[in-house]
Amino acid sequence: MSRFDPLALADIKRFVNAASLPADDALTAEMDAFAEAVARPTTPSIIERALEQGFQQRSDVELNLGAYVGKVVHKPATLH
């Protein structure tokens, strides 16, 4: 890569980023939605249950996260 013209590499990077990165306003909307979700009163108990099941540890949950997404189901009466 060091042999390539740095200006050509910068142009390629700009074109790839323009084609593959989301628009700034879309990213802002996603960040706002995430912040709202984390601020919900039920979020701490859901996170606690996920951690108890092995989230953020070397565990089956982490190694097969896709299979576990959505499995932390809660009932309103059981939340702290």
C-alpha positions in Angstrom: 0.0 0.0 0.0 2.8 2.4 0.7 3.8 2.4 -3.0 0.5 3.7 -4.1 -0.1 7.4 -4.6 -1.4 8.8 -1.3 -3.8 11.1 -3.1 -5.3 8.2 -5.0 -5.7 6.2 -1.8 -7.4 9.2 -0.2 -9.8 9.5 -3.1 -10.6 5.8 -3.0 -11.2 5.9 0.8 -13.6 8.9 0.3 -15.5 7.1 -2.4 -15.8 3.9 -0.4 -16.9 5.8 2.7 -19.5 7.7 0.7 -20.9 4.5 -0.6 -20.8 2.4 2.6 -21.3 4.7 5.6 -24.7 5.9 6.7 -25.6 9.5 6.4 -24.9 11.6 9.5 -28.6 12.2 10.2 -29.3 8.5 10.1 -26.6 7.8 12.6 -27.8 10.6 14.9 -31.4 9.1 14.8 -30.0 5.7 15.7 -28.0 7.1 18.6 -31.0 9.0 19.9 -33.1 5.8 19.7 -30.5 3.8 21.6 -30.2 6.5 24.3 -34.0 6.4 24.7 -34.0 2.6 24.9 -31.3 2.6 27.6 -33.1 5.3 29.6 -36.3 3.1 29.9 -37.0 1.9 33.5 -37.0 -1.8 32.4 -33.6 -1.7 30.8 -31.5 -2.3 34.0 -33.3 -5.5 34.9 -33.0 -6.7 31.3 -29.3 -6.0 31.3 -28.9 -7.7 34.7 -30.7 -10.9 33.3 -28.5 -10.9 30.2 -25.4 -10.6 32.4 -26.6 -13.5 34.6 -27.1 -15.6 31.5 -23.5 -15.0 30.3 -23.5 -11.8 28.4 -20.1 -10.1 28.3 -18.3 -13.2 29.5 -16.7 -16.0 27.6 -19.9 -18.1 27.4 -22.3 -19.7 25.1 -24.3 -16.5 25.0 -21.2 -14.5 23.7 -20.1 -17.2 21.3 -23.6 -17.6 19.8 -25.0 -14.1 20.4 -27.2 -14.2 17.3 -29.1 -17.3 18.7 -29.8 -15.5 22.0 -30.9 -12.1 20.7 -34.5 -11.5 21.9 -34.4 -14.4 24.3 -34.2 -12.2 27.4 -37.9 -12.0 27.7 -39.5 -10.2 30.6 -42.9 -9.9 32.2 -43.7 -6.5 33.7 -44.5 -8.1 37.1 -41.1 -9.6 37.4 -39.1 -6.4 36.8 -37.3 -4.6 39.7 
